């Protein structure tokens, strides 16, 4: 294909295509569970964008953290026996 047209995508074009692809995948995941994130979705999200911020709601608080840290944070809350993780979801934007 490149030999016929002589077109070579620039690095910027490649990055834009990758960003559009990531946005599409994340939007698809948002639509799957109405904004909530399952454990399997976290693993997929970490592969797509490990620094994507998600919302963690607990019994007494809520906060945001990167997708790559969700499993660790949930383990800490479960081990503490003082609070619990209610759900993990995408931040509304």
C-alpha positions as CSV (number, residue, x, y, z in Angstrom):
1,X,0.0,0.0,0.0
2,X,2.7,2.5,0.9
3,X,4.7,1.7,-2.3
4,X,1.7,2.5,-4.5
5,X,0.8,5.9,-3.0
6,X,4.1,6.9,-1.5
7,X,2.1,7.8,1.7
8,X,3.9,7.3,5.0
9,X,2.0,8.1,8.2
10,X,3.9,10.5,10.4
11,X,4.4,9.8,14.1
12,X,1.8,12.4,15.0
13,X,-0.8,10.6,12.8
14,X,0.0,7.3,14.4
15,X,-0.4,8.8,17.9
16,X,-3.7,10.4,16.9
17,X,-5.0,7.1,15.6
18,X,-3.9,5.3,18.8
19,X,-5.6,8.0,20.9
20,X,-8.8,7.7,18.9
21,X,-8.7,3.9,19.3
22,X,-8.2,4.2,23.1
23,X,-11.1,6.6,23.4
24,X,-13.3,4.3,21.4
25,X,-12.5,1.3,23.5
26,X,-13.0,3.2,26.8
27,X,-16.4,4.5,25.5
28,X,-17.4,0.9,24.6
29,X,-16.5,-0.2,28.2
30,X,-18.5,2.7,29.7
31,X,-21.5,1.6,27.7
32,X,-21.2,-2.1,28.6
33,X,-21.9,-1.7,32.3
34,X,-23.6,1.7,32.4
35,X,-20.4,3.3,33.7
36,X,-19.5,0.7,36.4
37,X,-16.3,-1.2,36.1
38,X,-15.9,-4.9,36.7
39,X,-12.7,-6.7,37.7
40,X,-12.2,-7.9,34.1
41,X,-12.7,-4.4,32.7
42,X,-10.0,-3.0,35.0
43,X,-7.5,-5.5,33.6
44,X,-8.5,-4.4,30.1
45,X,-8.4,-0.7,31.0
46,X,-4.9,-1.1,32.5
47,X,-3.7,-2.5,29.2
48,X,-5.2,0.4,27.3
49,X,-4.3,3.3,29.6
50,X,-2.9,2.5,33.0
51,X,-3.1,6.1,34.2
52,X,-6.8,6.5,33.3
53,X,-8.5,7.9,36.4
54,X,-11.5,6.0,37.9
55,X,-13.8,6.7,40.8
56,X,-13.8,4.3,43.8
57,X,-16.8,4.6,46.1
58,X,-16.4,3.2,49.6
59,X,-18.8,3.0,52.6
60,X,-17.6,6.3,54.0
61,X,-15.8,8.1,51.2
62,X,-15.1,8.3,47.5
63,X,-11.9,9.2,45.7
64,X,-10.2,8.9,42.3
65,X,-7.1,6.9,41.5
66,X,-5.4,5.5,38.4
67,X,-6.7,2.3,36.9
68,X,-3.4,0.5,37.6
69,X,-3.9,1.0,41.4
70,X,-7.4,-0.2,41.7
71,X,-6.7,-3.8,42.6
72,X,-4.2,-2.7,45.3
73,X,-6.5,-0.1,46.8
74,X,-9.4,-2.7,47.0
75,X,-7.1,-5.2,48.7
76,X,-6.1,-2.6,51.3
77,X,-9.8,-1.7,52.0
78,X,-10.7,-5.4,52.3
79,X,-7.8,-6.2,54.6
80,X,-8.6,-3.3,56.9
81,X,-12.1,-4.5,57.9
82,X,-13.0,-0.9,58.7
83,X,-14.5,0.1,55.4
84,X,-15.4,-1.5,52.1
85,X,-15.4,-0.7,48.4
86,X,-18.9,-0.3,47.2
87,X,-18.1,0.1,43.5
88,X,-15.6,1.3,40.9
89,X,-16.8,3.4,38.0
90,X,-15.8,5.8,35.3
91,X,-15.7,9.5,36.2
92,X,-18.6,11.3,34.6
93,X,-17.5,13.9,32.1
